[in-house]
């Protein structure tokens, strides 16, 4: 169709509807579609030209999507029709930049970051894409003209829960920053049909429901069945000898699946750059057997389809069973095999010399989940491309870098040799050879030290013969990094000390960061406007500019504006929780927030003991009501379905909340809320409203944390241990603006070595004893002592993460919190300085560090 060709009418109702025409386009006929994107020729392969957006043009495109995309009239459309049409309208404004970015990348043949992550917690896309394209005001006015409240359509979107927590949120922040910085990047992951479960509570206990995020359509994805990749599993290997004496190995899988890519656009912030996130969905190679179906065995006829699609069915299947473990390994190999083959076979030019592969790609391994990519690349180069082993290994070592996200030994993945050999026999052979040659290096570097050789072996012998994936990543990776200064030090000194002694140059640190676009500019519009009015717009892509805010901490009028922002954010949150969860929270209380994955090391139990102690002090009369700083505590957390103790902690928190909130003696002074199904969408409302951020993990256990950064950037003060990125937050914001408590990591180790006995702490700490006794009595569970026994017994007899040891120090720090909050001017000054001094925690800075220290090294 040429530019002069008539365009079909857009029908908003049974008859054409008048739309106000702006001065920018006085001749616009709102009943006609003006093409959103034009090329010089319908088959043009060059850049796509996009006209400047106008309200009238947006209305036309929206109505066109509603009519011709959804097949409905405006007057008959549902909310979901309207949301999908709006999303596709915004998508069209992004697509020109996406196509242009892709064409530019292909032409330039630049080095690309292949970010391999099993998790991406992207959050809702509509608001983020409106922000990236600077279309918020245009879209809002366009929807108003159509009689639609855009906030209602925003709420219609279901966020893709393709992650479990911080790892997935971090991956989403990183790909956002890479696009904003115009770094060629492809994010690779899994398109789980069901993401992290939807959490509800029944009788105060967590119940997991399927997260059917695709049920109403996903307008942000582009399926590409023509780019499917064949992935094998099981079978055996065959080795043959060529005439020149060289041996060649071929893997003959027992069964195969297809990986179908779905592309998502990752826009940079108003810079015309749109990168790609490529998520893989499993499909059967032969999905349907007509002969079996015609014979009447309908279930068997689709068995292959069901079996294959299980691989991408659910995020992190519960792995306490052998079947669950096998499915997890299938997921991990499936997505990295698809990703490597996609880049090598579909992205690189057909004549590309793979000896130069490190010049074109660096694969960043986001934790141990994608590490099986290392033997897969070796298999491609040696078995398929005919490389000699040594030249393939040289290429592979330059193509991978590994980020470790944990200090917990149980979180460093191991796979049994039996399972790996049965599922991926060729990969196990490759791992064995990698390990043999590596151990020879160790023997050469440390002659006679066979104990060191055993410690460093990629193959563990006990408790069962297994492959240590973190060791494999360290052996093969060009760089290994931790995610905060303390974590990186402990990674070198305690987790991988033998490796850091052998290869000190491999180890580096990149402290995590968060994207200021989503977690300040989008989530906290009121604060963003205040920042922009005060220091200008540039902070959104240069967060170091927040330092310009420091002098305003001493400006009384600015402090009042800052308090107004916090107050309005609280009101917004309370309205949401009233509708969403039926929670009614006091308006004037300090908002004390602890949101993160439910795990013992994060010590939600310590926060709970503090709440019970406050409650007991009030109802016993030890503390008079006028002496109490009113406080609302909000938890947000999901427990892994198989993590029994974590689920018992959730039950106890909800039980305590029920009693505390119903007791008239503490009304207006103490309340507890645990809204179900904490996710990115709720975080965007909760974090801007918080006064106090709880970062209370046992020192030496939290790798970094990113919630701590988000709270500080949004004006909450932190109470925390010297753990993870808390160390850097405290150093930057100042001791006087941070509430430090608890043992340091060396103190933890000394106390553990001396023989930590939690029962002794209980016996010798009266406030702690009163608190635990009140819980153990069944006071919060209708007299049922057995209901609280799992948590109480664990605290008294195990307390692996020393909540009791830090209890007194924590209460003392909370007393300092109360005193500080009683002085609104001083508290506000500290909150402003937290914002001003936290610019370091931008994911843009993290990406610059990766580029400098890892990807371009």
SVG drawing of the C-alpha trace seen along z (x, -y; Angstrom):
<svg xmlns="http://www.w3.org/2000/svg" viewBox="-24 -26 80 75">
<polyline fill="none" stroke="black" stroke-width="0.4" points="0.0,0.0 1.4,-3.4 1.3,-6.4 -1.5,-7.9 -3.6,-4.7 -6.9,-4.9 -6.7,-3.3 -9.6,-1.3 -11.8,-3.0 -11.4,-2.4 -14.7,-1.8 -15.0,-2.5 -18.7,-1.7 -21.6,-1.0 -21.0,-4.3 -17.9,-6.5 -17.2,-8.4 -15.9,-11.9 -12.5,-12.5 -11.0,-15.8 -8.3,-16.8 -5.2,-18.4 -3.5,-21.5 -0.5,-19.3 -2.6,-17.5 -5.5,-19.7 -6.4,-17.6 -6.5,-14.2 -9.6,-12.2 -9.9,-10.0 -11.9,-7.4 -8.9,-6.5 -5.8,-4.6 -2.6,-6.5 0.1,-3.8 2.2,-4.0 5.4,-3.1 6.4,-3.7 9.2,-2.6 10.3,-4.1 9.0,-0.9 6.8,1.9 9.7,4.3 12.4,2.0 15.0,3.6 16.5,0.4 15.5,-1.7 11.9,-2.1 10.8,-5.7 8.4,-6.4 6.5,-9.7 6.4,-11.7 3.5,-10.4 0.4,-12.4 -2.7,-11.8 -4.8,-11.6 -2.4,-9.1 -2.3,-7.1 -6.1,-6.9 -6.3,-5.8 -3.7,-3.1 -5.5,-1.9 -8.9,-1.7 -7.3,0.1 -5.8,2.7 -9.2,3.0 -11.1,3.4 -8.7,5.5 -6.5,7.1 -9.2,8.0 -12.1,8.0 -14.4,6.0 -16.0,2.5 -15.0,0.2 -18.5,0.3 -18.5,4.1 -14.9,4.6 -13.9,6.1 -11.1,4.8 -8.9,7.4 -9.6,6.4 -8.7,2.9 -5.6,3.8 -4.4,6.0 -5.1,3.3 -3.3,0.7 -0.3,3.0 -0.1,3.7 -0.3,0.0 2.6,-0.7 4.4,2.3 4.2,0.8 5.9,-2.4 8.8,-0.2 9.0,2.1 10.7,-0.4 13.5,-0.9 13.7,2.8 14.1,3.5 16.6,0.7 18.6,1.9 18.7,5.4 19.8,4.2 22.5,2.1 23.8,4.9 23.9,7.3 25.8,4.8 28.3,3.8 29.1,7.4 29.8,6.2 30.7,8.4 27.5,9.4 26.6,10.3 24.7,13.5 23.1,13.3 22.1,16.9 19.6,16.9 17.0,19.4 15.0,16.5 13.7,13.1 11.3,11.2 10.4,8.5 7.4,7.0 4.5,5.5 5.6,4.4 3.0,1.7 4.1,-1.0 7.8,-0.3 7.4,-0.5 5.3,-3.7 8.1,-5.2 10.9,-4.0 9.1,-5.5 8.0,-8.7 4.4,-7.9 2.8,-8.1 1.1,-11.4 0.1,-10.7 -1.4,-7.3 -3.2,-8.6 -4.9,-11.4 -5.7,-9.1 -7.4,-6.6 -9.3,-9.5 -10.7,-10.5 -11.8,-6.9 -13.6,-7.0 -11.0,-4.6 -9.1,-5.0 -5.6,-3.9 -4.9,-2.9 -7.6,-0.3 -5.9,1.2 -2.5,1.1 -4.0,3.2 -5.3,5.7 -1.8,6.9 -0.5,10.0 3.2,9.8 5.2,12.8 6.5,14.5 9.5,16.1 11.7,16.0 11.9,16.9 13.3,13.7 16.4,11.5 18.1,13.5 15.3,12.9 14.8,9.3 18.5,8.7 18.5,10.2 15.6,7.9 17.5,4.9 20.7,5.9 19.0,6.3 17.3,2.9 20.6,1.3 22.4,2.9 19.7,1.6 19.9,-1.9 23.7,-1.8 23.3,-0.5 25.3,2.7 24.6,5.5 22.8,8.1 20.6,11.1 19.0,12.3 18.3,16.1 16.0,17.9 12.9,20.2 9.3,19.2 7.7,21.1 4.1,21.7 3.5,21.4 5.8,19.0 6.4,18.9 3.3,20.0 0.5,17.6 0.5,17.5 -2.7,17.5 -3.3,18.2 -5.8,20.6 -6.0,20.9 -2.8,18.7 -0.9,21.3 0.7,20.8 -1.2,22.5 0.4,22.6 -1.8,22.0 -0.7,22.1 0.5,18.8 -1.4,18.8 0.2,15.6 -0.5,16.6 -4.2,17.3 -5.5,13.9 -2.8,13.5 0.7,12.1 0.9,9.2 4.6,8.5 6.0,11.7 6.7,12.7 6.8,16.5 9.2,17.7 8.5,21.3 10.8,21.1 13.8,20.7 13.1,23.9 16.1,25.8 16.3,29.6 17.5,30.7 18.5,34.3 18.4,36.3 19.5,39.7 20.9,42.3 24.6,43.2 27.8,42.1 29.6,43.8 33.3,43.3 35.0,44.0 38.6,43.7 39.4,41.9 42.0,42.9 44.5,40.5 44.0,42.1 42.0,39.3 38.9,40.3 35.5,38.8 32.6,39.1 28.9,38.8 26.0,38.6 23.0,40.6 20.1,39.3 17.1,41.5 14.6,38.7 14.4,35.1 12.4,32.0 12.0,28.8 12.8,25.4 10.6,22.6 11.8,19.1 9.6,16.2 11.1,12.8 10.5,10.0 11.6,6.4 13.9,4.8 13.9,1.1 16.5,-1.3 15.4,-4.6 14.4,-6.9 17.5,-6.2 16.1,-4.4 17.7,-1.1 15.6,2.1 17.5,5.3 16.0,8.8 15.1,11.3 14.7,14.7 12.8,17.2 12.5,20.9 9.4,23.1 9.6,26.9 7.6,28.6 7.4,32.3 9.0,33.3 6.0,35.6 3.2,34.1 0.3,36.2 -0.1,39.8 -3.1,40.0 -3.2,43.8 -3.2,44.2 -5.8,41.5 -8.0,43.3 -7.6,46.5 -9.2,44.7 -6.3,44.2 -6.6,40.4 -4.2,39.9 -1.4,42.0 -1.9,40.1 -0.6,36.9 1.8,38.4 4.9,37.2 3.5,33.6 2.8,33.7 6.2,35.2 8.1,32.6 6.1,29.6 6.7,30.6 10.3,29.1 9.0,25.6 5.8,26.1 6.7,24.8 9.4,22.6 11.7,24.7 9.7,27.9 9.8,29.2 13.0,31.2 12.8,33.3 12.0,36.3 14.2,38.0 11.7,37.0 11.9,33.4 15.7,33.3 15.7,34.8 13.2,32.3 15.3,29.4 18.4,30.7 16.3,31.1 15.2,27.5 18.8,26.2 20.2,28.2 17.2,27.4 17.5,23.6 21.3,23.4 21.4,25.9 18.7,23.8 20.6,20.6 24.0,21.7 22.7,23.3 20.6,20.2 23.6,17.9 26.0,20.1 23.6,21.4 21.0,18.6 22.7,15.4 26.3,15.6 27.0,15.3 27.1,18.7 30.8,18.4 31.9,17.2 35.1,18.8 34.3,20.2 37.9,19.9 37.0,16.2 33.8,16.9 35.2,15.0 35.4,11.9 31.6,12.1 30.1,13.4 30.6,13.7 28.1,15.9 27.5,14.7 26.4,17.5 23.9,16.1 24.6,18.5 25.1,22.3 21.8,23.0 23.3,22.5 26.7,24.0 25.9,27.1 26.4,24.7 30.2,25.2 30.3,28.9 27.6,28.2 29.8,25.6 32.7,28.1 30.4,30.7 29.4,28.4 33.0,27.4 34.6,30.9 31.8,33.2 30.0,31.0 32.5,28.5 35.6,30.8 37.8,28.8 40.7,30.4 40.1,30.7 42.7,28.1 41.6,25.4 37.9,26.0 38.9,25.6 40.8,22.4 37.7,20.9 35.4,22.1 37.4,20.7 37.3,17.2 33.5,17.4 32.2,17.9 32.2,15.9 30.5,17.0 28.6,15.0 28.2,16.7 25.1,15.5 25.4,17.4 27.5,18.3 25.2,21.2 26.8,24.6 23.4,26.2 22.8,23.5 25.9,24.5 24.4,27.0 25.7,30.5 24.3,33.2 24.8,36.9 27.0,38.7 24.2,41.3 21.7,38.7 24.0,36.7 25.3,39.9 21.7,41.1 20.4,37.8 23.5,36.3 26.0,39.0 28.3,37.1 28.4,34.1 29.5,36.3 32.4,37.6 33.4,34.1 33.2,33.1 35.4,36.0 38.1,35.0 37.9,31.3 38.4,32.5 41.3,34.8 43.2,32.1 42.4,29.6 43.6,31.8 46.9,32.3 47.3,28.5 46.6,28.6 49.2,31.3 51.8,29.3 51.0,26.2 50.9,28.0 53.1,31.1 52.4,33.8 49.2,32.2 46.7,34.8 44.3,33.6 44.1,30.3 43.5,32.3 40.6,34.0 39.2,30.8 39.3,29.1 38.1,31.9 35.0,31.1 33.8,34.6 32.9,35.1 33.0,38.6 30.9,38.2 28.1,38.5 27.6,39.7 29.6,39.3 28.5,36.0 29.5,33.0 30.1,29.7 28.8,27.1 30.3,24.1 33.7,25.8 33.1,26.5 32.2,22.8 35.3,21.7 37.6,24.0 36.1,23.0 35.2,19.3 37.5,16.5 36.3,14.6 34.4,15.4 32.7,12.6 30.8,12.1 28.0,9.6 29.1,7.4 32.5,6.6 32.0,8.8 30.5,11.6 33.4,11.5 35.9,11.6 34.2,14.6 33.8,16.3 37.6,16.1 38.5,16.9 35.9,19.5 33.8,20.8 36.4,21.3 39.7,20.6 41.8,23.3 40.7,21.9 41.5,18.3 44.9,19.4 45.5,21.1 44.0,18.3 43.8,15.0 43.4,13.1 40.2,14.8 38.3,13.4 36.7,10.0 33.7,8.2 30.8,6.5 28.4,5.2 24.8,5.6 22.5,2.7 18.9,1.9 17.5,0.1 16.4,-3.5 13.9,-3.4 11.6,-0.8 12.4,-1.1 12.4,-4.9 11.1,-6.6 8.3,-4.2 7.6,-3.0 7.9,-6.3 6.5,-8.9 6.0,-11.5 9.6,-11.3 10.8,-11.3 9.0,-14.5 10.5,-16.1 14.0,-14.9 13.6,-16.2 12.3,-19.5 15.2,-19.8 18.3,-18.5 17.0,-18.0 16.0,-14.9 19.5,-13.5 19.5,-11.4 17.4,-8.7 20.4,-7.5 23.1,-8.9 22.2,-8.0 25.4,-9.5 23.7,-12.9 21.6,-12.1 24.6,-13.5 23.3,-17.0 20.5,-16.4 22.7,-16.5 22.5,-20.2 18.7,-20.0 18.7,-17.7 19.2,-20.9 16.4,-22.8 13.3,-22.8 10.9,-23.3 12.5,-20.5 12.2,-18.2 8.5,-19.0 8.1,-18.2 9.9,-14.9 7.6,-14.0 4.6,-14.8 5.8,-12.4 6.3,-9.7 2.9,-10.3 1.2,-10.1 3.0,-6.9 1.8,-5.4 -1.8,-6.5 -1.5,-4.9 -0.2,-1.6 -2.9,-1.5 -5.6,-2.0 -4.2,0.8 -3.9,3.2 -7.5,2.3 -8.8,3.4 -6.4,6.2 -6.1,7.9 -8.8,6.3 -6.2,4.9 -6.9,1.7 -3.6,0.1 -3.1,-2.9 -2.2,-6.0 0.3,-7.7 2.5,-4.7 6.1,-4.0 6.0,-1.6 8.5,1.1 9.0,3.5 10.6,6.9 10.1,8.3 12.2,11.0 12.2,14.7 11.3,16.7 14.5,18.4 16.0,19.1 19.2,17.1 17.2,14.0 15.8,14.3 12.2,13.4 12.0,15.2 14.1,12.4 11.7,9.8 8.8,11.9 10.4,12.2 10.8,8.4 7.0,8.0 6.1,10.4 8.4,8.6 6.8,5.2 3.3,6.7 4.2,8.3 5.7,5.1 2.5,3.2 -0.1,5.7 1.9,6.4 2.3,2.7 6.1,2.7 5.8,0.0 3.1,-2.6 1.2,-3.4 2.6,-6.9 6.1,-5.6 5.5,-3.4 6.4,-4.6 3.4,-3.5 4.6,-0.9 3.1,1.1 5.2,4.1 4.6,5.5 6.0,8.8 6.1,10.1 7.6,13.5 7.0,16.8 8.4,20.1 9.5,22.8 6.8,25.5 9.1,28.1 10.7,25.9 8.7,27.1 10.2,24.9 9.8,21.7 6.1,22.5 5.8,23.0 7.4,19.5 4.8,18.0 2.0,19.7 3.4,18.3 3.7,14.7 0.1,14.8 -1.0,16.3 0.7,13.5 -0.7,10.9 -4.2,12.1 -3.9,11.8 -2.0,8.5 -4.4,6.8 -7.5,7.9 -6.2,6.8 -7.8,3.4 -4.9,2.8 -2.4,2.3 -4.7,0.7 -3.0,-2.2 0.3,-1.3 1.2,2.0 -0.1,3.8 1.2,6.6 0.3,7.2 1.4,10.1 -0.2,9.5 -0.2,12.6 1.7,13.1 4.4,10.6 5.8,9.8 7.3,6.9 3.9,5.2 3.4,5.1 7.0,4.1 6.6,1.1 3.9,-0.2 5.4,1.0 9.0,-0.1 8.3,-3.8 6.0,-3.9 8.5,-2.3 10.1,-4.2 12.3,-1.3 14.0,1.4 14.7,4.7 18.0,6.2 18.7,8.5 20.4,11.7 23.1,13.3 26.4,11.8 28.2,13.8 25.1,15.4 23.5,12.8 25.5,12.5 24.3,9.0 20.6,8.2 19.0,5.7 15.9,4.9 18.2,3.1 19.3,0.8 15.7,0.2 14.6,-0.9 17.5,-3.2 17.0,-4.8 13.3,-5.4 14.0,-7.1 13.8,-4.3 16.4,-4.0 18.0,-0.6 18.3,1.5 20.7,4.2 23.7,6.4 27.1,6.0 26.2,8.4 26.1,8.4 25.7,5.0 24.6,3.6 28.3,3.0 28.5,0.7 25.2,-1.0 26.3,-1.8 29.7,-3.1 28.1,-5.4 25.1,-6.7 27.0,-7.1 26.8,-5.3 24.5,-8.0 21.9,-7.2 22.0,-3.4 21.0,-1.3 23.7,1.3 23.4,4.3 24.5,7.9 27.7,9.9 30.2,9.4 31.1,12.4 34.3,13.2 32.4,12.9 29.8,15.4 32.5,17.8 34.2,17.5 31.0,18.1 30.1,21.1 33.6,22.5 33.2,22.1 30.0,24.2 26.9,22.0 24.1,23.2 20.8,21.3 19.2,22.7 21.9,20.9 21.0,17.6 17.3,18.2 18.1,19.0 20.2,16.0 18.2,13.3 15.0,12.4 13.3,10.5 14.0,13.3 12.8,15.9 9.5,14.0 9.1,13.6 9.6,17.3 7.6,18.5 4.6,16.4 4.9,17.9 5.4,21.4 2.4,21.1 0.1,21.1 -1.1,17.6 -1.1,16.8 -2.6,20.1 -5.7,20.5 -3.8,22.4 -2.4,25.0 1.2,25.4 1.9,28.1 1.2,25.6 4.2,23.5 6.5,26.3 8.4,26.6 9.6,23.0 10.1,22.8 12.0,26.1 14.2,25.1 15.1,21.8 15.9,23.4 17.8,26.4 19.3,25.5 19.0,21.8 21.5,22.3 21.4,18.6 21.7,17.3 18.6,15.2 18.7,15.7 22.4,14.6 21.6,11.3 18.2,10.7 19.4,8.3 21.5,6.3 18.6,6.1 16.2,4.8 18.8,2.1 19.0,1.0 15.2,0.9 15.2,-1.4 17.5,-3.7 15.0,-3.5 12.2,-4.6 14.1,-7.6 15.1,-8.7 11.6,-8.4 10.3,-10.6 12.2,-13.5 10.6,-13.9 13.1,-16.6 16.1,-14.5 14.6,-11.3 13.7,-13.1 17.2,-14.5 18.6,-11.0 16.1,-9.6 17.1,-12.3 20.8,-11.5 20.1,-7.8 18.6,-8.8 21.4,-11.2 24.2,-8.8 22.8,-5.6 23.4,-6.4 26.2,-3.8 23.6,-1.1 22.4,-1.7 22.5,1.4 24.0,-0.9 27.1,-1.2 27.0,2.6 27.0,3.1 29.9,0.7 31.8,2.8 31.0,6.0 32.1,4.4 35.4,3.1 36.3,6.1 34.9,9.1 33.4,8.8 36.1,6.7 39.0,8.2"/>
</svg>
